[in-house]
Amino acid sequence: MSKKLTSKEESFAQAYIFNKEDSIEAYRNSEYSQGLKPDQMSVQAYKLLKKPHINLRIKELQLKASAIAEKVFTISVKQRLEWLKEITEAGLDTYTDSTGSARRESLTAARGAIETMNSMLGVTDSKDKKIEPINIGVVDAS
């Protein structure tokens, strides 16, 4: 069983994560900071980082922060493919111009979206122009 952290140790561990593993800034922003000079803070922060129970807590906080970041900021491949499909469809839509001619909305956007989807899925145009077919199905779950 690991040793329980004091409030100062916990504040240092959290500040260490918050300050992107900058030990001096973590020390400065924790409950330890008592007007020390940077070189003194560096020594004290180093000592704290060497304590196993503080190091363990920092690792726990890193895992928690990584999980939250992945959940909040990661966009799934499925979502990206759906957006690219929408861009492709919008780019292939037609409108009537001022002369009455039917025009595509944006073939450039559609082409770019298709190229991006192909790249994401590993579908490439080989030298002999053979393209591997791939079936993609997007199902609306609502």
Residue pairs with C-beta under 8 A, 6 or more apart in sequence:
2 52
2 53
2 56
3 52
3 53
4 53
5 13
5 53
5 54
5 57
7 31
8 30
8 31
8 32
9 48
9 51
9 53
9 54
9 57
10 57
11 30
11 31
11 32
12 26
12 27
12 30
12 31
12 32
12 45
12 48
12 54
13 54
13 57
13 58
13 61
14 30
14 61
15 25
15 26
15 27
15 29
15 30
16 22
16 23
16 26
16 49
16 58
16 61
17 58
17 61
17 62
17 65
18 26
18 29
19 25
19 26
19 29
23 42
23 45
23 46
23 48
23 49
24 38
24 41
24 42
24 45
26 45
27 33
27 36
27 41
27 42
27 44
27 45
27 48
28 41
32 44
32 48
33 41
36 44
48 54
49 55
49 58
77 120
78 138
80 120
81 117
81 120
81 136
81 138
82 138
84 113
84 114
84 116
84 117
84 120
85 113
85 117
85 138
87 109
87 110
87 112
87 113
88 109
88 110
88 113
88 114
88 117
89 110
90 105
90 106
90 109
90 110
91 104
91 105
91 106
91 107
91 108
91 109
91 110
91 111
91 113
92 104
92 105
92 107
92 110
93 104
93 105
94 102
94 103
94 104
94 105
95 102
95 103
95 105
96 102
96 103
97 103
104 110
117 123
118 124
121 134
121 136
123 131
123 132
123 134
124 131
125 131
